[in-house]
Amino acid sequence: MRLRLKQQWLSNPRLDILAGITTVLALIPDSLAFAFIAGVNPMVSIYSTICILLLISFFGGRPGMVSSSAGSMAVLMTALVAEQGLEYLFAATLLTGVIQFLMGVFKMGRLMRFVPHSVVTGFVNSLAILIFLSQLRYFEGQPWLMYAMVAVTVAIIYALPRWFKAVPSPLVAIVLMSAAYVLVPGDPFQTVGDLATIQATLPIPHWPDIPLNLDTLWKILPTAISLAIVGYSETLLTQTMIDDLTGTKTDKDRELRGQGIANAATGLMGGMAGCALVAESVINVKNGGTTRLSTLVAGVALLVLIFALGDVVSAIPIAALVGVMVYVCVEIFDWKSLRNFRRVPPADFATMALTVAIVVATHNLAIGVLAGVAISAVLRFSTRSKLPAASKAAELDS
């Protein structure tokens, strides 16, 4: 028991702490963007992120995986917020958590075994593309210095580890670019403070202020079910990716229960539902954050940054954070899936490519993954139906 606790919490504390701090810096602008998508105050998303990070570090099944408010889930909230208001969103978030917890109790994580590897690759590649496209909005109306800072940030991230590895290079890049922002005369760069005003006020836990009747249930149930399904898909696919990246196997049902607990508690804290994020999880793991300590540090660091260092956070240039996200896109994308496309079965490559196309076109991960699974099944059935009888028998015997 003691050995297990050490492996999950204290196997490499220095790297976990630094990785958690690096991750949360990259997470801040995304959290603000998710709030704008959902149509809520930016601090709702920030507090949701803090709550989810703190709880998932204890209850999640995948140490080192980062969960937060998420864009894929935020888009499902806009209609409910616009039509019914914030309190109904809090109730839907609470119900989402209950549904996800029950998914874990009934061991629905095992369904991920039926998702082909080609669909997982398509999911990862499409996310890399969507993350890159989402960063382009920050360049609108910006001077050439914005492009220069992004390029320098990426250069530092890739070059620094050749000579210095004690501190994660993305963290060093953000600190150096923030210092450069202070030294450059005038105000040429967009900063975190330009996206939203950081106002630190503690949220008050409360039961959603809505009527407790069937009419209310029918209003929030469709949104809650959609959030639970999308959260299920993105979380467990991210978990599969991080498991492959670290060469480990973790409990998907425990992760579902942990996500359920985190989202239910977030709803009671006046927050929005979230799930695992690929980009921030990759940043965390690639910088050495592979235990629960890294996600706990991320949650605590965000809390400290917002309440004690709000002015410092507001002064971080967006260009530095965009540079980090560009680095993440390059690292996430499975370049081997393009280089080796002639070596894989045509059906697998077609499944991967179509999954990417559907996700990018719809901006909906759940639709893309479900379509990818269906396409894979159809293509495999079609391929098998064309095999000679002897080949079919041999395939069945194998």
C-alpha positions as CSV (number, residue, x, y, z in Angstrom):
1,M,0.0,0.0,0.0
2,R,2.8,2.4,1.0
3,L,4.7,1.5,-2.2
4,R,1.6,2.1,-4.3
5,L,1.0,5.5,-2.7
6,K,4.6,6.5,-3.4
7,Q,4.4,5.5,-7.0
8,Q,1.2,7.4,-7.6
9,W,2.2,10.5,-5.6
10,L,5.9,10.9,-4.9
11,S,7.9,8.9,-7.4
12,N,9.4,12.1,-8.9
13,P,8.1,15.2,-7.0
14,R,10.4,17.8,-8.6
15,L,9.3,17.1,-12.1
16,D,5.7,16.6,-11.1
17,I,5.6,20.1,-9.4
18,L,7.2,21.8,-12.4
19,A,5.1,20.0,-14.9
20,G,1.9,20.9,-13.0
21,I,2.9,24.6,-13.0
22,T,3.7,24.5,-16.7
23,T,0.5,22.8,-17.6
24,V,-1.7,25.2,-15.7
25,L,-0.1,28.2,-17.5
26,A,-1.1,26.7,-20.8
27,L,-4.6,25.9,-19.5
28,I,-5.6,29.4,-18.5
29,P,-6.3,30.9,-21.9
30,D,-8.2,27.7,-22.9
31,S,-10.3,27.9,-19.8
32,L,-11.2,31.5,-20.6
33,A,-12.0,30.6,-24.2
34,F,-14.3,27.7,-23.1
35,A,-16.3,30.2,-20.9
36,F,-16.9,32.4,-24.0
37,I,-18.1,29.4,-26.0
38,A,-20.6,28.4,-23.2
39,G,-21.7,32.0,-22.7
40,V,-20.8,32.2,-19.0
41,N,-18.5,34.5,-16.9
42,P,-14.9,33.5,-17.4
43,M,-14.4,32.9,-13.7
44,V,-17.0,30.1,-13.9
45,S,-14.7,28.2,-16.1
46,I,-11.6,29.0,-14.0
47,Y,-13.3,27.8,-10.8
48,S,-14.6,24.7,-12.6
49,T,-11.0,23.9,-13.7
50,I,-9.7,24.3,-10.2
51,C,-12.4,22.1,-8.7
52,I,-12.0,19.4,-11.3
53,L,-8.2,19.3,-11.1
54,L,-8.2,19.0,-7.3
55,L,-10.8,16.2,-7.2
56,I,-9.6,14.2,-10.2
57,S,-6.1,14.1,-8.7
58,F,-7.5,12.0,-5.9
59,F,-10.4,10.1,-7.5
60,G,-9.3,9.7,-11.2
61,G,-8.0,6.4,-12.6
62,R,-5.1,7.9,-14.8
63,P,-2.4,9.6,-12.8
64,G,-1.0,12.6,-14.6
65,M,-4.0,13.1,-16.9
66,V,-5.3,16.7,-16.8
67,S,-9.1,17.3,-16.7
68,S,-10.8,20.7,-16.9
69,S,-13.6,22.6,-18.4
70,A,-13.5,21.7,-22.1
71,G,-14.5,23.2,-25.5
72,S,-16.1,20.0,-26.7
73,M,-18.5,20.2,-23.8
74,A,-18.9,24.0,-23.7
75,V,-20.6,24.0,-27.1
76,L,-23.3,21.7,-25.7
77,M,-24.1,24.2,-23.0
78,T,-24.8,27.3,-25.0
79,A,-28.5,26.6,-25.7
80,L,-29.3,25.7,-22.1
81,V,-27.5,28.8,-20.7
82,A,-29.1,31.1,-23.3
83,E,-32.6,29.7,-22.7
84,Q,-32.7,28.8,-19.1
85,G,-29.8,30.5,-17.3
86,L,-26.8,29.6,-15.2
87,E,-28.6,27.8,-12.4
88,Y,-29.9,25.2,-14.9
89,L,-26.3,24.8,-16.2
90,F,-25.2,24.0,-12.7
91,A,-28.0,21.4,-12.3
92,A,-27.0,19.9,-15.7
93,T,-23.4,19.7,-14.6
94,L,-24.5,17.9,-11.3
95,L,-26.6,15.5,-13.3
96,T,-23.8,14.9,-15.8
97,G,-21.5,13.9,-12.9
98,V,-24.1,11.4,-11.5
99,I,-24.5,9.8,-15.0
100,Q,-20.8,9.5,-15.4
101,F,-20.4,8.0,-12.0
102,L,-23.0,5.4,-12.8
103,M,-21.2,4.7,-16.1
104,G,-18.1,3.8,-14.0
105,V,-20.2,1.7,-11.5
106,F,-21.7,-0.3,-14.4
107,K,-18.2,-0.7,-15.9
108,M,-18.9,1.0,-19.2
109,G,-15.3,1.8,-19.6
110,R,-14.8,-1.7,-21.1
111,L,-16.7,-0.4,-24.2
112,M,-13.5,1.4,-25.2
113,R,-12.0,-1.9,-26.2
114,F,-14.3,-1.9,-29.3
115,V,-12.8,1.4,-30.6
116,P,-10.2,0.5,-33.2
117,H,-6.7,1.9,-33.1
118,S,-7.3,3.7,-36.4
119,V,-10.2,5.6,-34.8
120,V,-8.0,6.5,-31.8
121,T,-5.3,7.8,-34.2
122,G,-7.9,9.8,-36.1
123,F,-9.2,11.2,-32.8
124,V,-5.7,12.3,-31.8
125,N,-4.8,13.8,-35.2
126,S,-8.1,15.7,-35.4
127,L,-7.6,17.2,-32.0
128,A,-4.2,18.4,-33.0
129,I,-5.7,20.1,-36.0
130,L,-8.6,21.6,-34.0
131,I,-6.2,22.9,-31.3
132,F,-4.0,24.5,-34.0
133,L,-7.0,26.1,-35.8
134,S,-8.3,27.4,-32.4
135,Q,-5.1,29.3,-31.9
136,L,-5.4,31.3,-35.2
137,R,-8.0,33.6,-33.7
138,Y,-5.3,35.1,-31.5
139,F,-3.4,36.4,-34.5
140,E,-6.3,38.5,-35.8
141,G,-5.3,42.2,-35.8
142,Q,-1.9,41.5,-34.2
143,P,1.4,43.0,-35.4
144,W,4.3,41.0,-36.7
145,L,5.8,40.9,-33.2
146,M,3.1,38.4,-32.3
147,Y,4.4,36.0,-34.9
148,A,8.0,36.6,-33.8
149,M,7.2,35.8,-30.2
150,V,5.3,32.6,-31.1
151,A,8.3,31.5,-33.3
152,V,10.8,32.3,-30.5
153,T,8.7,30.5,-27.9
154,V,8.6,27.3,-30.1
155,A,12.4,27.6,-30.7
156,I,13.1,27.9,-27.0
157,I,10.9,24.9,-26.2
158,Y,12.7,22.6,-28.7
159,A,16.3,24.0,-28.3
160,L,16.6,24.4,-24.5
161,P,16.5,20.7,-23.6
162,R,19.7,20.1,-25.5
163,W,21.6,22.1,-22.8
164,F,19.3,22.4,-19.9
165,K,16.7,19.9,-18.6
166,A,16.3,20.9,-14.9
167,V,13.1,23.0,-15.7
168,P,10.5,22.1,-18.4
169,S,11.4,24.2,-21.5
170,P,7.7,25.4,-22.0
171,L,7.8,26.9,-18.5
172,V,11.1,28.7,-19.2
173,A,9.8,29.9,-22.5
174,I,6.7,31.4,-20.9
175,V,8.8,33.2,-18.2
176,L,11.2,34.6,-20.8
177,M,8.5,35.8,-23.1
178,S,6.7,37.4,-20.1
179,A,9.9,39.2,-19.2
180,A,10.3,40.3,-22.9
181,Y,6.7,41.7,-22.8
182,V,7.7,43.9,-19.8
183,L,10.8,45.2,-21.5
184,V,9.3,46.0,-24.9
185,P,8.1,49.6,-24.9
186,G,4.4,50.4,-25.5
187,D,1.8,47.7,-25.4
188,P,2.3,45.6,-28.6
189,F,1.1,42.2,-27.3
190,Q,-2.3,40.8,-26.3
191,T,-2.2,39.4,-22.8
192,V,-4.4,37.1,-20.7
193,G,-5.8,40.3,-19.0
194,D,-7.1,41.4,-22.5
195,L,-9.2,38.3,-22.7
196,A,-10.9,38.6,-19.4
197,T,-10.7,40.4,-16.1
198,I,-9.3,38.2,-13.4
199,Q,-11.5,38.8,-10.4
200,A,-10.8,36.5,-7.5
201,T,-13.9,35.8,-5.3
202,L,-14.5,32.5,-3.7
203,P,-17.6,30.6,-5.1
204,I,-20.2,29.7,-2.5
205,P,-21.3,26.0,-2.6
206,H,-25.1,25.8,-3.1
207,W,-27.8,23.6,-4.5
208,P,-28.9,24.9,-7.9
209,D,-31.7,27.4,-7.5
210,I,-34.3,25.8,-9.7
211,P,-37.7,24.1,-9.2
212,L,-37.3,20.4,-8.3
213,N,-39.8,18.8,-10.6
214,L,-40.1,16.7,-13.7
215,D,-40.3,19.8,-16.0
216,T,-36.9,20.8,-14.8
217,L,-35.5,17.3,-15.3
218,W,-36.7,17.3,-18.9
219,K,-35.0,20.6,-19.5
220,I,-31.6,19.6,-18.2
221,L,-31.6,15.8,-19.1
222,P,-30.8,16.1,-22.8
223,T,-27.9,18.4,-22.1
224,A,-26.6,16.2,-19.2
225,I,-26.7,13.0,-21.3
226,S,-24.9,14.8,-24.2
227,L,-22.3,16.1,-21.8
228,A,-21.8,12.7,-20.2
229,I,-21.4,10.9,-23.6
230,V,-18.9,13.5,-25.0
231,G,-17.0,13.6,-21.7
232,Y,-16.9,9.8,-21.7
233,S,-15.5,9.7,-25.2
234,E,-12.9,12.4,-24.9
235,T,-11.7,11.3,-21.4
236,L,-11.3,7.6,-22.2
237,L,-9.7,8.3,-25.6
238,T,-7.3,10.7,-24.0
239,Q,-6.6,8.0,-21.3
240,T,-5.9,5.5,-24.0
241,M,-3.5,7.8,-25.6
242,I,-1.6,8.7,-22.4
243,D,-1.5,5.0,-21.4
244,D,0.2,4.3,-24.8
245,L,2.5,7.3,-24.3
246,T,3.7,6.1,-20.9
247,G,3.5,2.4,-21.5
248,T,1.1,1.8,-18.7
249,K,-2.5,0.5,-18.3
250,T,-4.9,2.3,-16.0
251,D,-8.5,1.8,-14.8
252,K,-11.1,3.4,-17.2
253,D,-14.0,2.6,-14.9
254,R,-12.3,4.3,-12.0
255,E,-11.6,7.3,-14.3
256,L,-15.3,7.5,-15.1
257,R,-16.2,7.4,-11.4
258,G,-13.6,10.1,-10.7
259,Q,-14.9,12.3,-13.5
260,G,-18.4,11.8,-12.2
261,I,-17.4,12.9,-8.6
262,A,-15.5,15.9,-10.0
263,N,-18.4,17.1,-12.2
264,A,-21.1,16.6,-9.6
265,A,-19.0,18.6,-7.1
266,T,-18.3,21.3,-9.7
267,G,-22.1,21.6,-10.3
268,L,-22.6,22.2,-6.6
269,M,-19.8,24.8,-6.6
270,G,-21.5,26.8,-9.4
271,G,-19.3,25.4,-12.2
272,M,-19.5,23.9,-15.7
273,A,-18.9,20.2,-16.6
274,G,-15.5,19.2,-17.9
275,C,-13.4,16.2,-19.0
276,A,-9.8,15.2,-19.8
277,L,-7.9,17.4,-22.2
278,V,-5.4,15.9,-24.7
279,A,-3.2,19.0,-25.1
280,E,-2.7,19.8,-21.4
281,S,-2.3,16.1,-20.6
282,V,0.4,15.8,-23.2
283,I,2.2,18.9,-21.9
284,N,2.0,17.5,-18.3
285,V,3.3,14.0,-19.2
286,K,6.0,15.1,-21.6
287,N,7.4,17.5,-19.0
288,G,7.6,14.7,-16.4
289,G,4.2,15.0,-14.7
290,T,3.1,11.3,-14.5
291,T,1.7,11.1,-11.0
292,R,-1.3,12.4,-9.1
293,L,0.9,15.1,-7.6
294,S,1.2,16.9,-10.9
295,T,-2.5,17.4,-11.3
296,L,-2.9,18.4,-7.7
297,V,-0.1,20.9,-8.1
298,A,-1.9,22.2,-11.2
299,G,-5.1,22.8,-9.3
300,V,-3.4,24.4,-6.3
301,A,-1.2,26.5,-8.6
302,L,-4.2,27.9,-10.5
303,L,-5.9,28.7,-7.2
304,V,-2.8,30.6,-6.0
305,L,-2.3,32.3,-9.4
306,I,-5.8,33.6,-9.5
307,F,-6.1,34.7,-5.8
308,A,-2.5,35.9,-5.1
309,L,-1.0,36.6,-8.5
310,G,-3.9,37.7,-10.6
311,D,-1.9,40.7,-12.0
312,V,1.0,38.5,-13.0
313,V,-1.3,36.1,-14.8
314,S,-3.0,39.0,-16.6
315,A,0.4,40.1,-17.9
316,I,1.3,36.8,-19.5
317,P,1.5,37.4,-23.3
318,I,-0.9,35.3,-25.3
319,A,1.8,34.8,-27.9
320,A,3.9,32.7,-25.5
321,L,0.9,30.5,-24.6
322,V,0.0,30.1,-28.3
323,G,3.6,29.0,-28.9
324,V,3.3,26.3,-26.3
325,M,0.0,25.1,-27.9
326,V,1.7,25.0,-31.4
327,Y,4.4,22.8,-29.8
328,V,1.7,20.6,-28.3
329,C,0.0,20.2,-31.7
330,V,3.2,19.0,-33.3
331,E,3.8,16.6,-30.4
332,I,0.2,15.3,-30.4
333,F,-0.1,14.6,-34.1
334,D,0.8,11.1,-35.1
335,W,3.1,11.8,-37.9
336,K,3.8,8.0,-38.4
337,S,0.2,7.6,-39.5
338,L,1.1,9.7,-42.6
339,R,4.7,8.5,-43.2
340,N,3.7,4.8,-43.0
341,F,0.3,5.0,-44.7
342,R,1.5,2.5,-47.4
343,R,2.4,0.0,-44.8
344,V,-1.0,-0.1,-43.0
345,P,-4.2,-1.8,-44.5
346,P,-6.1,0.7,-46.7
347,A,-9.2,0.2,-44.6
348,D,-7.3,1.4,-41.4
349,F,-5.9,4.4,-43.2
350,A,-9.3,5.3,-44.7
351,T,-10.9,5.0,-41.2
352,M,-8.3,7.3,-39.7
353,A,-8.6,9.9,-42.4
354,L,-12.4,9.9,-42.4
355,T,-12.5,10.2,-38.6
356,V,-10.2,13.2,-38.9
357,A,-12.4,14.7,-41.6
358,I,-15.7,14.2,-39.7
359,V,-14.3,15.6,-36.4
360,V,-12.8,18.7,-38.1
361,A,-15.9,19.3,-40.1
362,T,-18.4,18.9,-37.2
363,H,-16.1,20.1,-34.4
364,N,-17.8,17.2,-32.5
365,L,-15.5,14.5,-31.1
366,A,-18.4,12.1,-30.2
367,I,-19.9,12.2,-33.7
368,G,-16.4,11.7,-35.2
369,V,-15.6,8.7,-33.0
370,L,-19.0,7.0,-33.5
371,A,-18.7,7.6,-37.2
372,G,-15.2,6.2,-37.2
373,V,-16.2,3.0,-35.4
374,A,-19.1,2.5,-37.8
375,I,-16.8,3.2,-40.9
376,S,-14.2,0.7,-39.5
377,A,-16.9,-2.0,-39.1
378,V,-18.3,-1.4,-42.6
379,L,-14.8,-1.5,-44.2
380,R,-13.7,-4.5,-42.3
381,F,-16.9,-6.4,-43.2
382,S,-16.5,-5.4,-46.8
383,T,-12.9,-6.5,-46.9
384,R,-13.7,-9.9,-45.3
385,S,-16.6,-10.5,-47.6
386,K,-14.2,-10.2,-50.6
387,L,-11.7,-12.7,-49.2
388,P,-11.7,-16.2,-50.8
389,A,-13.3,-18.9,-48.7
390,A,-9.9,-20.5,-47.8
391,S,-8.6,-17.1,-46.6
392,K,-11.7,-16.6,-44.5
393,A,-11.2,-20.0,-42.9
394,A,-7.5,-19.2,-42.2
395,E,-8.4,-15.8,-40.7
396,L,-11.0,-17.4,-38.4
397,D,-8.5,-20.1,-37.3
398,S,-6.0,-17.4,-36.5
